[in-house]
């Protein structure tokens, strides 16, 4: 399971980097980098661990990853609101 | 590879990568730069995307370490409604006389300067008494949730472009003898608008 976790985390990090480079010109470097860095690696690790242990399907992993991503994006948005007083 | 060589190399696609930042920060920069006056030193001009956020009619001396980056800003420099001269120069070793400028501007520059405190000391030297320094910079977040990813990404960006994402620019500017008058968060506590004046006039 440890190996799966590491591989999942690594895949998440690589995907995060690629998506950051694609989205950066549209939304801004830090606006993309910060949420994705909090989503990519943890979501990859969780997905890789849960899939064999709990027997969840790839579709379930995808849905859980998306919900986790939305939660992080919302929390970063709220955090920015409290630090700057303006929506991100 | 030196920072100069890195920026000469990435000049081709730098502006494309910065498109989102330029659009996102336009209003914040226009508000921040509206009190710029007189002779202005524009440090690290690059392609100059923030020129359109400067008030018109300034007498600007723009410097950059990279010739290729300055060349990318040629059309913007020519379109600016004021005087603008571009020079290849290192902020750590400015070829200007002391007390020459009324205002100094730097946008996302001190993440890349090899010795930022030395750079800030040089800026203090060339600023007239009563002048101000306007920094629009990204810094390391005090929140570890944001700070740890920034430190990790910094390992990569330092190698690719010489950009440090883990700098404490507010502390560095104070170390160099500046007094911070304004420190506003623009995005989280990472992108900041920092306005300073010289604590003690430079010798």
Interface residues (C-beta under 8 A of the other chain):
Chain A: X17 X23 X24 X25 X26 X27 X28 X29 X30 X31 X32 X33 X34 X37 X38 X76 X79 X80 X83 X84 X88
Chain B: X16 X17 X18 X19 X20 X21 X23 X24 X25 X138 X143 X145 X146 X149 X150 X152 X153 X156 X184 X185 X186 X187 X188 X189 X190 X191
